[in-house]
């Protein structure tokens, strides 16, 4: 069966290397790369400025979901990083974000190498609303590739 184009953004899966459990998320954002440039003004040339490439930077990957169970492997990893102090070893994890089709097959994939949590946040508690508590995990990573 041929997939519809353009693909829908609501059917995706996050896969952490070494585990296939506890990876359901409500939202993924921050899949972004940007080329930094340095401006160079050429002597005697006033019509333009040269933009020279310096390097590629990546946004942090932001994962949002309903607050997880205390026994979750992902929660344990975040706790080890944020509550372990600098005496404990921080273990980076590789992960992949898959955009899926209606047949549960990945149609686009992004690979993120050596990710570590840099922010772990729980949404505001509000007694006047009837919302699910949302947990946000922000990951920094070494590099990313669009795999498919």
C-alpha positions in Angstrom: 0.0 0.0 0.0 1.4 3.4 -1.0 1.8 6.0 1.8 0.0 9.3 1.6 2.2 12.3 0.9 2.9 14.5 2.8 3.2 12.2 5.8 1.3 13.0 9.0 3.3 14.3 12.0 1.3 12.6 14.7 2.5 9.0 14.1 6.1 8.6 15.3 8.2 6.5 17.6 11.3 7.2 19.7 13.7 4.3 20.1 16.6 4.5 22.7 19.4 2.1 21.9 19.3 -0.9 24.2 15.6 -0.7 25.1 12.3 -0.7 23.4 10.2 0.0 26.4 9.1 3.3 27.9 9.5 5.3 24.7 6.1 6.7 24.1 6.0 10.5 23.8 3.3 13.0 23.1 5.6 15.5 21.3 9.1 15.6 19.8 10.7 18.9 18.8 14.1 20.4 18.2 15.1 18.3 15.1 17.1 21.2 13.7 20.6 21.9 12.4 22.1 25.3 11.5 25.2 26.4 9.8 27.0 29.1 11.7 28.7 31.8 9.5 31.2 34.5 10.0 30.9 37.8 8.1 33.9 38.9 6.2 34.1 42.4 4.6 36.3 42.5 1.6 38.4 45.7 1.3 37.1 48.0 -1.5 33.9 45.9 -2.0 30.9 47.7 -0.4 28.0 45.9 -2.2 28.1 42.8 -0.1 29.6 40.9 2.9 31.0 37.4 2.5 29.4 34.8 4.8 32.0 32.1 5.5 30.8 28.8 7.1 32.1 28.1 10.6 30.4 25.0 11.7 27.1 23.2 12.2 25.1 23.6 15.5 22.2 21.5 16.6 19.2 22.4 18.7 18.5 20.3 21.8 16.0 17.5 21.2 12.9 18.0 23.3 10.7 15.0 24.3 7.3 15.5 26.0 4.9 12.9 27.5 2.7 12.2 30.4 4.7 11.8 33.6 6.3 8.4 33.7 6.3 5.7 36.3 9.1 5.9 38.9 10.5 2.5 37.7 10.9 3.7 34.1 14.4 3.1 32.7 14.3 6.6 31.1 13.4 8.2 34.5 16.3 6.1 36.1 18.7 7.5 33.5 17.6 11.1 34.1 17.9 10.6 37.9 21.4 9.2 37.5 22.4 12.2 35.5 20.7 14.9 37.6 20.9 13.4 41.1 24.2 11.5 40.8 26.4 14.6 41.1 29.6 14.8 39.2 31.1 11.8 40.9 28.8 9.5 39.0 29.6 8.6 35.3 27.1 10.1 32.8 26.2 7.5 30.3 25.2 8.9 26.9 22.6 7.0 24.8 22.0 6.8 21.1 18.4 7.2 19.9 16.4 7.3 16.8 13.1 9.2 16.0 11.0 7.4 13.4 8.2 9.0 11.5 5.8 6.1 10.8 3.2 5.3 8.0 -0.2 3.8 8.5 1.4 0.3 8.3 3.6 1.0 11.3 6.7 1.2 9.1 9.3 4.0 9.4 9.2 6.4 6.4 11.7 8.9 7.8 14.3 8.4 10.6 16.7 10.7 12.4 19.6 9.3 14.4 21.0 11.2 17.4 24.4 10.1 18.8 25.6 10.3 22.4 22.5 12.0 23.8 22.5 13.1 27.5 19.7 14.8 29.4 20.4 18.5 30.0 16.9 19.5 31.3 14.2 17.5 33.0 11.0 19.4 33.8 7.5 18.7 35.1 4.7 21.0 34.0 2.9 23.3 36.3 0.4 21.8 38.8 -2.9 23.8 38.5 -5.9 23.0 40.7 -8.2 24.9 38.3 -7.4 22.7 35.3 -8.1 19.0 34.4 -4.8 18.4 32.5 -2.4 15.4 32.4 0.9 16.2 34.1 3.5 16.6 31.3 7.1 15.6 31.7 9.7 17.3 29.4 13.1 15.8 28.8 15.6 17.9 26.8 18.6 16.1 25.3 21.9 17.4 24.0 23.7 15.2 21.5 27.0 15.1 19.6 25.6 14.9 16.1 22.5 13.8 14.2 21.9 12.2 10.8 18.7 11.8 8.7 18.9 8.1 8.1 15.9 7.7 5.7 
